[in-house]
Amino acid sequence: MVEPLSQPRRDALAGLLPHWAPTPGRDAIRRELRFRDFSEAFGFMTRVALLAETQDHHPEWSNVWNRVEITLTTHDAGGLSERDIRMAQAIDALLG
Amino acid sequence: MVEPLSQPRRDALAGLLPHWAPTPGRDAIRRELRFRDFSEAFGFMTRVALLAETQDHHPEWSNVWNRVEITLTTHDAGGLSERDIRMAQAIDALLG
């Protein structure tokens, strides 16, 4: 098991991750992204895939041409954990 | 515009693409796949991405760890077209 996210960290979430929103009906966060085309979208996804393997923490995600939607949650915590914050920050860092 | 799939081809779809099922409520087909792990799933997705660029026909798809779900439809045809059959067959060929 992984420790669920503490209440103080939850309260700080909007400030820590301004580009991420709560996923309705789940203890998870999501971010939607748009790129110039599929090539750019999938190039980004490949970089996120490498991050996911490095951090051993994998997104739930979907892609339709230039759009990518990413949901982060931690199954072993039954919801959000520090792993999601770390991954979200790493994804944000890719986007500059 | 792209020509919508003809009725004879629709009638033959189950035989042509036995691994694909109609998407409920849409004129589209879908296939769900399971791999050993994320690495294998994303490796497969990368091969499909290369196909998609080659054929200039892109899937709607999602991934959760070792699972990949692919939906094919042709926006320019308002539903299924020959492009979807060609892409589905190319994806099936990757899976041997």
N, CA and C atoms of all chains as a GROMACS GRO file, in nm:
protein
  576
    1MET      N    1   0.083  -0.121   0.000
    1MET     CA    2   0.000   0.000   0.000
    1MET      C    3   0.087   0.126   0.000
    2VAL      N    4   0.031   0.228  -0.060
    2VAL     CA    5   0.096   0.360  -0.063
    2VAL      C    6   0.008   0.453   0.021
    3GLU      N    7   0.073   0.542   0.093
    3GLU     CA    8   0.002   0.638   0.181
    3GLU      C    9  -0.087   0.731   0.098
    4PRO      N   10  -0.215   0.745   0.132
    4PRO     CA   11  -0.298   0.844   0.061
    4PRO      C   12  -0.248   0.986   0.088
    5LEU      N   13  -0.281   1.076  -0.001
    5LEU     CA   14  -0.237   1.215   0.012
    5LEU      C   15  -0.295   1.277   0.140
    6SER      N   16  -0.210   1.346   0.214
    6SER     CA   17  -0.254   1.406   0.342
    6SER      C   18  -0.347   1.524   0.316
    7GLN      N   19  -0.423   1.560   0.417
    7GLN     CA   20  -0.518   1.671   0.401
    7GLN      C   21  -0.448   1.804   0.373
    8PRO      N   22  -0.338   1.836   0.442
    8PRO     CA   23  -0.270   1.963   0.410
    8PRO      C   24  -0.224   1.968   0.263
    9ARG      N   25  -0.177   1.856   0.211
    9ARG     CA   26  -0.133   1.853   0.071
    9ARG      C   27  -0.253   1.866  -0.023
   10ARG      N   28  -0.365   1.803   0.015
   10ARG     CA   29  -0.487   1.819  -0.066
   10ARG      C   30  -0.531   1.964  -0.071
   11ASP      N   31  -0.522   2.030   0.046
   11ASP     CA   32  -0.564   2.170   0.052
   11ASP      C   33  -0.473   2.258  -0.034
   12ALA      N   34  -0.349   2.213  -0.053
   12ALA     CA   35  -0.250   2.293  -0.129
   12ALA      C   36  -0.251   2.259  -0.278
   13LEU      N   37  -0.332   2.160  -0.317
   13LEU     CA   38  -0.324   2.102  -0.452
   13LEU      C   39  -0.344   2.206  -0.564
   14ALA      N   40  -0.443   2.291  -0.549
   14ALA     CA   41  -0.473   2.388  -0.656
   14ALA      C   42  -0.355   2.482  -0.678
   15GLY      N   43  -0.282   2.515  -0.571
   15GLY     CA   44  -0.164   2.599  -0.584
   15GLY      C   45  -0.045   2.523  -0.641
   16LEU      N   46  -0.030   2.397  -0.597
   16LEU     CA   47   0.082   2.314  -0.644
   16LEU      C   48   0.069   2.279  -0.792
   17LEU      N   49  -0.055   2.249  -0.833
   17LEU     CA   50  -0.079   2.200  -0.969
   17LEU      C   51  -0.192   2.279  -1.035
   18PRO      N   52  -0.163   2.406  -1.070
   18PRO     CA   53  -0.270   2.491  -1.123
   18PRO      C   54  -0.328   2.442  -1.256
   19HIS      N   55  -0.254   2.358  -1.330
   19HIS     CA   56  -0.303   2.311  -1.460
   19HIS      C   57  -0.387   2.184  -1.450
   20TRP      N   58  -0.400   2.131  -1.329
   20TRP     CA   59  -0.471   2.005  -1.310
   20TRP      C   60  -0.601   2.030  -1.236
   21ALA      N   61  -0.704   1.953  -1.271
   21ALA     CA   62  -0.835   1.968  -1.208
   21ALA      C   63  -0.876   1.836  -1.144
   22PRO      N   64  -0.959   1.839  -1.040
   22PRO     CA   65  -1.010   1.714  -0.984
   22PRO      C   66  -1.092   1.639  -1.090
   23THR      N   67  -1.080   1.507  -1.093
   23THR     CA   68  -1.161   1.425  -1.182
   23THR      C   69  -1.297   1.404  -1.117
   24PRO      N   70  -1.407   1.442  -1.182
   24PRO     CA   71  -1.538   1.427  -1.120
   24PRO      C   72  -1.565   1.282  -1.076
   25GLY      N   73  -1.611   1.266  -0.954
   25GLY     CA   74  -1.650   1.134  -0.905
   25GLY      C   75  -1.537   1.040  -0.869
   26ARG      N   76  -1.411   1.090  -0.875
   26ARG     CA   77  -1.299   1.003  -0.840
   26ARG      C   78  -1.196   1.081  -0.761
   27ASP      N   79  -1.117   1.011  -0.682
   27ASP     CA   80  -1.006   1.076  -0.613
   27ASP      C   81  -0.886   1.074  -0.706
   28ALA      N   82  -0.888   1.164  -0.802
   28ALA     CA   83  -0.789   1.167  -0.909
   28ALA      C   84  -0.781   1.309  -0.964
   29ILE      N   85  -0.677   1.336  -1.040
   29ILE     CA   86  -0.663   1.466  -1.106
   29ILE      C   87  -0.644   1.444  -1.256
   30ARG      N   88  -0.683   1.546  -1.334
   30ARG     CA   89  -0.670   1.531  -1.479
   30ARG      C   90  -0.623   1.661  -1.544
   31ARG      N   91  -0.560   1.643  -1.657
   31ARG     CA   92  -0.519   1.758  -1.738
   31ARG      C   93  -0.544   1.725  -1.884
   32GLU      N   94  -0.601   1.820  -1.956
   32GLU     CA   95  -0.623   1.804  -2.099
   32GLU      C   96  -0.525   1.892  -2.174
   33LEU      N   97  -0.469   1.837  -2.280
   33LEU     CA   98  -0.369   1.910  -2.357
   33LEU      C   99  -0.402   1.906  -2.504
   34ARG      N  100  -0.362   2.009  -2.574
   34ARG     CA  101  -0.379   2.016  -2.718
   34ARG      C  102  -0.246   2.047  -2.783
   35PHE      N  103  -0.216   1.975  -2.889
   35PHE     CA  104  -0.091   1.997  -2.960
   35PHE      C  105  -0.121   2.041  -3.104
   36ARG      N  106  -0.016   2.061  -3.182
   36ARG     CA  107  -0.034   2.108  -3.318
   36ARG      C  108  -0.096   1.999  -3.406
   37ASP      N  109  -0.054   1.876  -3.381
   37ASP     CA  110  -0.102   1.763  -3.462
   37ASP      C  111  -0.075   1.632  -3.388
   38PHE      N  112  -0.104   1.521  -3.452
   38PHE     CA  113  -0.084   1.390  -3.389
   38PHE      C  114   0.063   1.366  -3.358
   39SER      N  115   0.149   1.402  -3.450
   39SER     CA  116   0.292   1.378  -3.431
   39SER      C  117   0.342   1.445  -3.303
   40GLU      N  118   0.302   1.569  -3.283
   40GLU     CA  119   0.345   1.640  -3.163
   40GLU      C  120   0.280   1.579  -3.038
   41ALA      N  121   0.153   1.541  -3.049
   41ALA     CA  122   0.083   1.479  -2.935
   41ALA      C  123   0.149   1.347  -2.897
   42PHE      N  124   0.180   1.265  -2.997
   42PHE     CA  125   0.237   1.134  -2.965
   42PHE      C  126   0.383   1.147  -2.920
   43GLY      N  127   0.453   1.246  -2.971
   43GLY     CA  128   0.588   1.272  -2.922
   43GLY      C  129   0.585   1.304  -2.772
   44PHE      N  130   0.490   1.387  -2.734
   44PHE     CA  131   0.471   1.418  -2.591
   44PHE      C  132   0.436   1.291  -2.512
   45MET      N  133   0.345   1.211  -2.566
   45MET     CA  134   0.306   1.088  -2.496
   45MET      C  135   0.426   0.996  -2.475
   46THR      N  136   0.515   0.993  -2.572
   46THR     CA  137   0.634   0.907  -2.559
   46THR      C  138   0.722   0.955  -2.445
   47ARG      N  139   0.733   1.087  -2.431
   47ARG     CA  140   0.812   1.140  -2.320
   47ARG      C  141   0.745   1.108  -2.186
   48VAL      N  142   0.614   1.116  -2.181
   48VAL     CA  143   0.541   1.082  -2.057
   48VAL      C  144   0.557   0.931  -2.028
   49ALA      N  145   0.557   0.850  -2.132
   49ALA     CA  146   0.574   0.704  -2.113
   49ALA      C  147   0.710   0.674  -2.048
   50LEU      N  148   0.812   0.746  -2.091
   50LEU     CA  149   0.946   0.726  -2.032
   50LEU      C  150   0.946   0.768  -1.886
   51LEU      N  151   0.881   0.882  -1.856
   51LEU     CA  152   0.865   0.926  -1.716
   51LEU      C  153   0.792   0.820  -1.634
   52ALA      N  154   0.685   0.766  -1.692
   52ALA     CA  155   0.601   0.670  -1.620
   52ALA      C  156   0.682   0.546  -1.582
   53GLU      N  157   0.766   0.500  -1.674
   53GLU     CA  158   0.849   0.383  -1.644
   53GLU      C  159   0.955   0.418  -1.539
   54THR      N  160   1.012   0.537  -1.551
   54THR     CA  161   1.116   0.580  -1.456
   54THR      C  162   1.059   0.589  -1.315
   55GLN      N  163   0.938   0.645  -1.306
   55GLN     CA  164   0.876   0.664  -1.174
   55GLN      C  165   0.794   0.543  -1.132
   56ASP      N  166   0.785   0.442  -1.216
   56ASP     CA  167   0.698   0.327  -1.193
   56ASP      C  168   0.558   0.371  -1.149
   57HIS      N  169   0.506   0.468  -1.222
   57HIS     CA  170   0.373   0.522  -1.192
   57HIS      C  171   0.311   0.562  -1.326
   58HIS      N  172   0.200   0.500  -1.359
   58HIS     CA  173   0.149   0.509  -1.496
   58HIS      C  174   0.016   0.584  -1.504
   59PRO      N  175   0.001   0.667  -1.605
   59PRO     CA  176  -0.124   0.744  -1.619
   59PRO      C  177  -0.236   0.658  -1.678
   60GLU      N  178  -0.357   0.703  -1.660
   60GLU     CA  179  -0.470   0.659  -1.742
   60GLU      C  180  -0.486   0.770  -1.844
   61TRP      N  181  -0.479   0.737  -1.970
   61TRP     CA  182  -0.481   0.846  -2.067
   61TRP      C  183  -0.545   0.807  -2.198
   62SER      N  184  -0.588   0.911  -2.270
   62SER     CA  185  -0.647   0.887  -2.401
   62SER      C  186  -0.597   0.993  -2.498
   63ASN      N  187  -0.606   0.962  -2.623
   63ASN     CA  188  -0.560   1.051  -2.729
   63ASN      C  189  -0.656   1.045  -2.847
   64VAL      N  190  -0.691   1.161  -2.896
   64VAL     CA  191  -0.764   1.174  -3.022
   64VAL      C  192  -0.693   1.281  -3.104
   65TRP      N  193  -0.622   1.238  -3.205
   65TRP     CA  194  -0.541   1.323  -3.292
   65TRP      C  195  -0.450   1.417  -3.213
   66ASN      N  196  -0.486   1.546  -3.199
   66ASN     CA  197  -0.393   1.640  -3.133
   66ASN      C  198  -0.426   1.661  -2.986
   67ARG      N  199  -0.524   1.584  -2.935
   67ARG     CA  200  -0.564   1.602  -2.795
   67ARG      C  201  -0.518   1.485  -2.709
   68VAL      N  202  -0.470   1.516  -2.590
   68VAL     CA  203  -0.430   1.413  -2.494
   68VAL      C  204  -0.495   1.448  -2.361
   69GLU      N  205  -0.560   1.349  -2.301
   69GLU     CA  206  -0.621   1.368  -2.170
   69GLU      C  207  -0.555   1.271  -2.074
   70ILE      N  208  -0.504   1.324  -1.964
   70ILE     CA  209  -0.429   1.242  -1.868
   70ILE      C  210  -0.500   1.244  -1.734
   71THR      N  211  -0.521   1.127  -1.675
   71THR     CA  212  -0.575   1.116  -1.540
   71THR      C  213  -0.470   1.048  -1.452
   72LEU      N  214  -0.448   1.106  -1.336
   72LEU     CA  215  -0.353   1.046  -1.242
   72LEU      C  216  -0.423   1.009  -1.112
   73THR      N  217  -0.398   0.888  -1.067
   73THR     CA  218  -0.444   0.841  -0.937
   73THR      C  219  -0.352   0.725  -0.900
   74THR      N  220  -0.357   0.683  -0.775
   74THR     CA  221  -0.268   0.576  -0.729
   74THR      C  222  -0.353   0.459  -0.681
   75HIS      N  223  -0.357   0.354  -0.761
   75HIS     CA  224  -0.444   0.241  -0.725
   75HIS      C  225  -0.406   0.184  -0.589
   76ASP      N  226  -0.276   0.179  -0.558
   76ASP     CA  227  -0.231   0.121  -0.431
   76ASP      C  228  -0.263   0.210  -0.311
   77ALA      N  229  -0.308   0.332  -0.337
   77ALA     CA  230  -0.347   0.421  -0.227
   77ALA      C  231  -0.499   0.438  -0.225
   78GLY      N  232  -0.567   0.380  -0.320
   78GLY     CA  233  -0.713   0.397  -0.331
   78GLY      C  234  -0.750   0.540  -0.369
   79GLY      N  235  -0.656   0.614  -0.428
   79GLY     CA  236  -0.684   0.753  -0.467
   79GLY      C  237  -0.553   0.828  -0.480
   80LEU      N  238  -0.558   0.958  -0.462
   80LEU     CA  239  -0.438   1.040  -0.480
   80LEU      C  240  -0.330   1.012  -0.378
   81SER      N  241  -0.206   1.021  -0.421
   81SER     CA  242  -0.090   1.009  -0.332
   81SER      C  243   0.018   1.106  -0.380
   82GLU      N  244   0.126   1.112  -0.306
   82GLU     CA  245   0.239   1.197  -0.347
   82GLU      C  246   0.291   1.158  -0.486
   83ARG      N  247   0.275   1.032  -0.523
   83ARG     CA  248   0.322   0.988  -0.654
   83ARG      C  249   0.254   1.065  -0.768
   84ASP      N  250   0.127   1.098  -0.745
   84ASP     CA  251   0.053   1.170  -0.849
   84ASP      C  252   0.104   1.314  -0.863
   85ILE      N  253   0.133   1.374  -0.749
   85ILE     CA  254   0.187   1.511  -0.753
   85ILE      C  255   0.322   1.511  -0.824
   86ARG      N  256   0.407   1.414  -0.788
   86ARG     CA  257   0.540   1.407  -0.849
   86ARG      C  258   0.527   1.388  -1.002
   87MET      N  259   0.438   1.298  -1.041
   87MET     CA  260   0.420   1.272  -1.185
   87MET      C  261   0.362   1.394  -1.256
   88ALA      N  262   0.262   1.458  -1.195
   88ALA     CA  263   0.200   1.575  -1.257
   88ALA      C  264   0.304   1.687  -1.275
   89GLN      N  265   0.389   1.706  -1.174
   89GLN     CA  266   0.492   1.809  -1.185
   89GLN      C  267   0.593   1.776  -1.295
   90ALA      N  268   0.626   1.648  -1.307
   90ALA     CA  269   0.721   1.607  -1.412
   90ALA      C  270   0.660   1.628  -1.550
   91ILE      N  271   0.530   1.598  -1.563
   91ILE     CA  272   0.462   1.620  -1.691
   91ILE      C  273   0.459   1.769  -1.723
   92ASP      N  274   0.425   1.850  -1.622
   92ASP     CA  275   0.421   1.995  -1.644
   92ASP      C  276   0.559   2.047  -1.687
   93ALA      N  277   0.664   1.990  -1.629
   93ALA     CA  278   0.800   2.035  -1.662
   93ALA      C  279   0.833   2.007  -1.809
   94LEU      N  280   0.778   1.897  -1.865
   94LEU     CA  281   0.800   1.867  -2.008
   94LEU      C  282   0.741   1.976  -2.096
   95LEU      N  283   0.634   2.038  -2.045
   95LEU     CA  284   0.562   2.137  -2.126
   95LEU      C  285   0.620   2.276  -2.113
   96GLY      N  286   0.719   2.288  -2.028
   96GLY     CA  287   0.797   2.413  -2.019
   96GLY      C  288   0.726   2.525  -1.949
   97MET      N  289  -1.454   1.504  -4.826
   97MET     CA  290  -1.533   1.393  -4.769
   97MET      C  291  -1.478   1.258  -4.815
   98VAL      N  292  -1.496   1.160  -4.731
   98VAL     CA  293  -1.459   1.023  -4.764
   98VAL      C  294  -1.588   0.943  -4.776
   99GLU      N  295  -1.591   0.851  -4.868
   99GLU     CA  296  -1.709   0.767  -4.891
   99GLU      C  297  -1.739   0.680  -4.766
  100PRO      N  298  -1.863   0.682  -4.718
  100PRO     CA  299  -1.896   0.591  -4.608
  100PRO      C  300  -1.888   0.445  -4.654
  101LEU      N  301  -1.869   0.356  -4.560
  101LEU     CA  302  -1.857   0.213  -4.592
  101LEU      C  303  -1.987   0.163  -4.656
  102SER      N  304  -1.973   0.088  -4.764
  102SER     CA  305  -2.091   0.038  -4.837
  102SER      C  306  -2.161  -0.071  -4.756
  103GLN      N  307  -2.288  -0.094  -4.788
  103GLN     CA  308  -2.364  -0.194  -4.713
  103GLN      C  309  -2.305  -0.336  -4.728
  104PRO      N  310  -2.265  -0.378  -4.849
  104PRO     CA  311  -2.204  -0.512  -4.860
  104PRO      C  312  -2.080  -0.528  -4.771
  105ARG      N  313  -1.999  -0.422  -4.762
  105ARG     CA  314  -1.879  -0.429  -4.677
  105ARG      C  315  -1.918  -0.432  -4.529
  106ARG      N  316  -2.022  -0.358  -4.495
  106ARG     CA  317  -2.072  -0.362  -4.356
  106ARG      C  318  -2.119  -0.502  -4.320
  107ASP      N  319  -2.190  -0.564  -4.415
  107ASP     CA  320  -2.242  -0.699  -4.390
  107ASP      C  321  -2.127  -0.799  -4.374
  108ALA      N  322  -2.013  -0.768  -4.435
  108ALA     CA  323  -1.899  -0.860  -4.431
  108ALA      C  324  -1.805  -0.831  -4.315
  109LEU      N  325  -1.834  -0.726  -4.238
  109LEU     CA  326  -1.739  -0.674  -4.138
  109LEU      C  327  -1.699  -0.779  -4.032
  110ALA      N  328  -1.795  -0.852  -3.981
  110ALA     CA  329  -1.765  -0.949  -3.876
  110ALA      C  330  -1.668  -1.056  -3.926
  111GLY      N  331  -1.679  -1.091  -4.054
  111GLY     CA  332  -1.587  -1.188  -4.112
  111GLY      C  333  -1.451  -1.129  -4.143
  112LEU      N  334  -1.451  -1.003  -4.188
  112LEU     CA  335  -1.326  -0.935  -4.224
  112LEU      C  336  -1.243  -0.903  -4.100
  113LEU      N  337  -1.312  -0.862  -3.994
  113LEU     CA  338  -1.243  -0.815  -3.872
  113LEU      C  339  -1.301  -0.885  -3.749
  114PRO      N  340  -1.270  -1.013  -3.734
  114PRO     CA  341  -1.332  -1.090  -3.624
  114PRO      C  342  -1.292  -1.041  -3.484
  115HIS      N  343  -1.180  -0.966  -3.474
  115HIS     CA  344  -1.136  -0.920  -3.341
  115HIS      C  345  -1.195  -0.784  -3.304
  116TRP      N  346  -1.270  -0.725  -3.395
  116TRP     CA  347  -1.325  -0.592  -3.372
  116TRP      C  348  -1.475  -0.600  -3.350
  117ALA      N  349  -1.526  -0.513  -3.263
  117ALA     CA  350  -1.670  -0.512  -3.233
  117ALA      C  351  -1.727  -0.374  -3.263
  118PRO      N  352  -1.855  -0.366  -3.294
  118PRO     CA  353  -1.916  -0.234  -3.312
  118PRO      C  354  -1.908  -0.154  -3.182
  119THR      N  355  -1.883  -0.024  -3.192
  119THR     CA  356  -1.884   0.063  -3.075
  119THR      C  357  -2.028   0.100  -3.046
  120PRO      N  358  -2.079   0.072  -2.925
  120PRO     CA  359  -2.219   0.103  -2.894
  120PRO      C  360  -2.251   0.251  -2.918
  121GLY      N  361  -2.359   0.276  -2.990
  121GLY     CA  362  -2.407   0.413  -3.009
  121GLY      C  363  -2.331   0.496  -3.112
  122ARG      N  364  -2.233   0.434  -3.179
  122ARG     CA  365  -2.156   0.509  -3.279
  122ARG      C  366  -2.133   0.422  -3.401
  123ASP      N  367  -2.110   0.486  -3.514
  123ASP     CA  368  -2.072   0.413  -3.634
  123ASP      C  369  -1.919   0.400  -3.634
  124ALA      N  370  -1.872   0.305  -3.552
  124ALA     CA  371  -1.728   0.289  -3.527
  124ALA      C  372  -1.704   0.145  -3.483
  125ILE      N  373  -1.579   0.104  -3.485
  125ILE     CA  374  -1.542  -0.029  -3.436
  125ILE      C  375  -1.434  -0.015  -3.329
  126ARG      N  376  -1.429  -0.114  -3.240
  126ARG     CA  377  -1.330  -0.105  -3.134
  126ARG      C  378  -1.267  -0.241  -3.107
  127ARG      N  379  -1.145  -0.235  -3.055
  127ARG     CA  380  -1.077  -0.357  -3.010
  127ARG      C  381  -1.004  -0.326  -2.880
  128GLU      N  382  -1.017  -0.419  -2.786
  128GLU     CA  383  -0.946  -0.406  -2.659
  128GLU      C  384  -0.832  -0.505  -2.656
  129LEU      N  385  -0.718  -0.460  -2.608
  129LEU     CA  386  -0.600  -0.547  -2.605
  129LEU      C  387  -0.537  -0.544  -2.467
  130ARG      N  388  -0.476  -0.657  -2.433
  130ARG     CA  389  -0.402  -0.665  -2.308
  130ARG      C  390  -0.260  -0.711  -2.337
  131PHE      N  391  -0.165  -0.650  -2.272
  131PHE     CA  392  -0.024  -0.684  -2.290
  131PHE      C  393   0.035  -0.729  -2.156
  132ARG      N  394   0.163  -0.764  -2.159
  132ARG     CA  395   0.225  -0.813  -2.037
  132ARG      C  396   0.240  -0.700  -1.934
  133ASP      N  397   0.272  -0.583  -1.982
  133ASP     CA  398   0.296  -0.470  -1.892
  133ASP      C  399   0.286  -0.340  -1.973
  134PHE      N  400   0.314  -0.228  -1.908
  134PHE     CA  401   0.306  -0.098  -1.975
  134PHE      C  402   0.404  -0.088  -2.090
  135SER      N  403   0.524  -0.137  -2.067
  135SER     CA  404   0.628  -0.127  -2.171
  135SER      C  405   0.582  -0.195  -2.300
  136GLU      N  406   0.526  -0.313  -2.287
  136GLU     CA  407   0.480  -0.384  -2.406
  136GLU      C  408   0.360  -0.311  -2.469
  137ALA      N  409   0.270  -0.260  -2.384
  137ALA     CA  410   0.153  -0.188  -2.435
  137ALA      C  411   0.197  -0.062  -2.510
  138PHE      N  412   0.290   0.013  -2.452
  138PHE     CA  413   0.329   0.138  -2.518
  138PHE      C  414   0.415   0.112  -2.641
  139GLY      N  415   0.491   0.004  -2.639
  139GLY     CA  416   0.565  -0.035  -2.760
  139GLY      C  417   0.468  -0.060  -2.875
  140PHE      N  418   0.361  -0.132  -2.845
  140PHE     CA  419   0.257  -0.156  -2.946
  140PHE      C  420   0.196  -0.023  -2.992
  141MET      N  421   0.164   0.066  -2.897
  141MET     CA  422   0.104   0.195  -2.933
  141MET      C  423   0.196   0.273  -3.026
  142THR      N  424   0.324   0.264  -3.001
  142THR     CA  425   0.421   0.336  -3.086
  142THR      C  426   0.415   0.283  -3.229
  143ARG      N  427   0.402   0.151  -3.243
  143ARG     CA  428   0.392   0.094  -3.377
  143ARG      C  429   0.261   0.138  -3.444
  144VAL      N  430   0.153   0.144  -3.368
  144VAL     CA  431   0.025   0.191  -3.424
  144VAL      C  432   0.035   0.339  -3.462
  145ALA      N  433   0.106   0.418  -3.382
  145ALA     CA  434   0.124   0.561  -3.413
  145ALA      C  435   0.195   0.578  -3.547
  146LEU      N  436   0.294   0.494  -3.573
  146LEU     CA  437   0.365   0.501  -3.702
  146LEU      C  438   0.272   0.464  -3.817
  147LEU      N  439   0.192   0.359  -3.797
  147LEU     CA  440   0.090   0.323  -3.897
  147LEU      C  441  -0.006   0.439  -3.922
  148ALA      N  442  -0.050   0.502  -3.814
  148ALA     CA  443  -0.150   0.609  -3.823
  148ALA      C  444  -0.095   0.725  -3.907
  149GLU      N  445   0.032   0.758  -3.885
  149GLU     CA  446   0.092   0.866  -3.964
  149GLU      C  447   0.108   0.823  -4.109
  150THR      N  448   0.148   0.700  -4.130
  150THR     CA  449   0.166   0.650  -4.267
  150THR      C  450   0.035   0.652  -4.344
  151GLN      N  451  -0.073   0.611  -4.277
  151GLN     CA  452  -0.204   0.602  -4.343
  151GLN      C  453  -0.281   0.734  -4.332
  152ASP      N  454  -0.225   0.830  -4.261
  152ASP     CA  455  -0.295   0.956  -4.231
  152ASP      C  456  -0.438   0.927  -4.181
  153HIS      N  457  -0.444   0.834  -4.089
  153HIS     CA  458  -0.573   0.796  -4.030
  153HIS      C  459  -0.546   0.757  -3.885
  154HIS      N  460  -0.607   0.831  -3.792
  154HIS     CA  461  -0.564   0.821  -3.653
  154HIS      C  462  -0.671   0.761  -3.564
  155PRO      N  463  -0.631   0.676  -3.472
  155PRO     CA  464  -0.730   0.614  -3.383
  155PRO      C  465  -0.773   0.709  -3.271
  156GLU      N  466  -0.886   0.678  -3.210
  156GLU     CA  467  -0.920   0.731  -3.078
  156GLU      C  468  -0.882   0.618  -2.984
  157TRP      N  469  -0.794   0.645  -2.887
  157TRP     CA  470  -0.750   0.532  -2.805
  157TRP      C  471  -0.716   0.574  -2.664
  158SER      N  472  -0.719   0.473  -2.577
  158SER     CA  473  -0.684   0.498  -2.438
  158SER      C  474  -0.597   0.384  -2.388
  159ASN      N  475  -0.524   0.413  -2.283
  159ASN     CA  476  -0.432   0.314  -2.224
  159ASN      C  477  -0.436   0.326  -2.072
  160VAL      N  478  -0.446   0.213  -2.006
  160VAL     CA  479  -0.429   0.204  -1.862
  160VAL      C  480  -0.335   0.086  -1.837
  161TRP      N  481  -0.214   0.117  -1.801
  161TRP     CA  482  -0.105   0.020  -1.778
  161TRP      C  483  -0.091  -0.080  -1.892
  162ASN      N  484  -0.142  -0.202  -1.876
  162ASN     CA  485  -0.119  -0.303  -1.982
  162ASN      C  486  -0.236  -0.314  -2.079
  163ARG      N  487  -0.336  -0.227  -2.064
  163ARG     CA  488  -0.454  -0.235  -2.150
  163ARG      C  489  -0.457  -0.120  -2.251
  164VAL      N  490  -0.495  -0.152  -2.372
  164VAL     CA  491  -0.512  -0.051  -2.477
  164VAL      C  492  -0.648  -0.073  -2.541
  165GLU      N  493  -0.725   0.034  -2.554
  165GLU     CA  494  -0.854   0.025  -2.620
  165GLU      C  495  -0.850   0.119  -2.740
  166ILE      N  496  -0.882   0.065  -2.856
  166ILE     CA  497  -0.873   0.142  -2.981
  166ILE      C  498  -1.010   0.152  -3.044
  167THR      N  499  -1.050   0.273  -3.082
  167THR     CA  500  -1.173   0.295  -3.158
  167THR      C  501  -1.135   0.355  -3.293
  168LEU      N  502  -1.195   0.299  -3.397
  168LEU     CA  503  -1.171   0.350  -3.532
  168LEU      C  504  -1.301   0.400  -3.593
  169THR      N  505  -1.295   0.518  -3.649
  169THR     CA  506  -1.405   0.574  -3.725
  169THR      C  507  -1.344   0.682  -3.815
  170THR      N  508  -1.419   0.730  -3.913
  170THR     CA  509  -1.364   0.828  -4.008
  170THR      C  510  -1.449   0.954  -3.999
  171HIS      N  511  -1.392   1.058  -3.935
  171HIS     CA  512  -1.470   1.180  -3.916
  171HIS      C  513  -1.519   1.237  -4.049
  172ASP      N  514  -1.432   1.229  -4.151
  172ASP     CA  515  -1.467   1.286  -4.282
  172ASP      C  516  -1.574   1.205  -4.355
  173ALA      N  517  -1.609   1.087  -4.304
  173ALA     CA  518  -1.715   1.006  -4.365
  173ALA      C  519  -1.838   1.005  -4.274
  174GLY      N  520  -1.829   1.069  -4.159
  174GLY     CA  521  -1.938   1.065  -4.062
  174GLY      C  522  -1.959   0.926  -4.004
  175GLY      N  523  -1.858   0.842  -4.010
  175GLY     CA  524  -1.869   0.705  -3.957
  175GLY      C  525  -1.767   0.615  -4.026
  176LEU      N  526  -1.795   0.487  -4.030
  176LEU     CA  527  -1.698   0.390  -4.085
  176LEU      C  528  -1.673   0.412  -4.234
  177SER      N  529  -1.549   0.388  -4.273
  177SER     CA  530  -1.510   0.391  -4.415
  177SER      C  531  -1.408   0.280  -4.439
  178GLU      N  532  -1.368   0.266  -4.563
  178GLU     CA  533  -1.263   0.168  -4.595
  178GLU      C  534  -1.133   0.196  -4.518
  179ARG      N  535  -1.111   0.323  -4.484
  179ARG     CA  536  -0.988   0.357  -4.409
  179ARG      C  537  -0.981   0.283  -4.275
  180ASP      N  538  -1.099   0.266  -4.214
  180ASP     CA  539  -1.101   0.198  -4.084
  180ASP      C  540  -1.070   0.049  -4.100
  181ILE      N  541  -1.122  -0.010  -4.207
  181ILE     CA  542  -1.092  -0.151  -4.231
  181ILE      C  543  -0.943  -0.169  -4.256
  182ARG      N  544  -0.887  -0.080  -4.339
  182ARG     CA  545  -0.744  -0.090  -4.371
  182ARG      C  546  -0.659  -0.073  -4.244
  183MET      N  547  -0.696   0.023  -4.161
  183MET     CA  548  -0.620   0.045  -4.037
  183MET      C  549  -0.636  -0.073  -3.941
  184ALA      N  550  -0.759  -0.123  -3.927
  184ALA     CA  551  -0.783  -0.236  -3.835
  184ALA      C  552  -0.702  -0.358  -3.881
  185GLN      N  553  -0.698  -0.382  -4.011
  185GLN     CA  554  -0.622  -0.496  -4.061
  185GLN      C  555  -0.472  -0.478  -4.037
  186ALA      N  556  -0.424  -0.355  -4.051
  186ALA     CA  557  -0.282  -0.328  -4.027
  186ALA      C  558  -0.248  -0.346  -3.879
  187ILE      N  559  -0.339  -0.305  -3.792
  187ILE     CA  560  -0.318  -0.323  -3.647
  187ILE      C  561  -0.318  -0.473  -3.615
  188ASP      N  562  -0.414  -0.546  -3.670
  188ASP     CA  563  -0.419  -0.690  -3.647
  188ASP      C  564  -0.290  -0.758  -3.694
  189ALA      N  565  -0.236  -0.710  -3.806
  189ALA     CA  566  -0.113  -0.770  -3.860
  189ALA      C  567   0.005  -0.751  -3.764
  190LEU      N  568   0.006  -0.639  -3.692
  190LEU     CA  569   0.113  -0.617  -3.593
  190LEU      C  570   0.109  -0.722  -3.483
  191LEU      N  571  -0.012  -0.770  -3.456
  191LEU     CA  572  -0.031  -0.862  -3.344
  191LEU      C  573  -0.007  -1.007  -3.385
  192GLY      N  574   0.020  -1.029  -3.512
  192GLY     CA  575   0.062  -1.160  -3.564
  192GLY      C  576  -0.050  -1.262  -3.567
   0.00000   0.00000   0.00000
